[in-house]
């Protein structure tokens, strides 16, 4: 493996973490977050929901099974940088087509290695996620400080329109019985794979597609995808969601889609101290008491509690996070609209929540029979 150079991560509160940097960052500044995923680093780095973020991996060794052409959740890495304790110098897996380091550097994503990621994660948990910068050297320069100071806060950023497809495209068997229109706010490919496996053909549309264009496509169901950024900044979505939901078309939202449904019906969202990112988050289903272990990746949440969502009496809370009590699921009391904050498609993560796709298709099939 080629040599690395001394480097550091500087947080906006002045905390400095030394290591060795791979690549030649001119100063990669972004929000610094951590994920507790033990595996699935390729899926993490290609998840569009990580756009505008430097990702700290809490697992101590990353890269030991390489990368492949089948697991990416988008066309390429979406992260602004990667921070690890140890970057594996070798890889071994029958599916591997290359090494993690080369793949990231080909995409011009800097890697900071030999960092005390335990200390860094504990700091982010206590102080909250914040902006940071990965750079070469041992101490910040005036230029480094200026770049960090100019880095925008995640609050107020509409990144969904940045990562969304710019044109309509189709996925799945054209003869599939169910037609789903998916709003791409940062959609993961495994969502599309699961729709295909469940007998759906999907038309993926840009984030700002007017509802009239979607209705002309005669969808059996509407899907609102995950995505990055501040949901309150996606100001064009609530009117669209309301107009489509009023047509009685079944609607399913995940992650950012969940937050946008909350906003559309009168709720509000709040920035979390350090968010939920990883594959081990416990969620309680209120109707049954059943606990799901879920994959999550979000820094904002719909405000409310088990008692309800302030400003949105039409929405019923269905799931809660067992660690902090935040809302993890909701449904409309009259319309066939429901959403979850976590990722039932996982990739990476546990598969406890995958049946939610079948639940959505039951609603889709029921709506089709009434037409």
Secondary structure, DSSP 8 states (H G I E B T S, - for coil): ----EEEEEEETTS-EEEEEEES--S-EEEEEEEE--SS-HHHHHT-GGGTTEEEEE-SSEE-TT-B-SS--SSSS---SEEE-SEE-S----TT--B-HHHHHHHTT-EEEES--HHHHHHHHHHH--EEEEEEESSS--HHHHHHHHHS--STT---HHHHS-SS-EEES-TT-SEEEEEEESS--HHHHHHHHHTTEEEEEEETT--HHHHHHTT-SEEEE----S-GGG-TTHHHHHHHHHTTT-EEEEETHHHHHHHHHTT--EEEEEEEEEEEEEEEEETTT--EEEEEEEEEEEE--BTTB-TT-TTEEEEEEETTT--EEEEEESSSSEEEESSBTT-SSS--TTTHHHHHHHHHHHHHHHH-
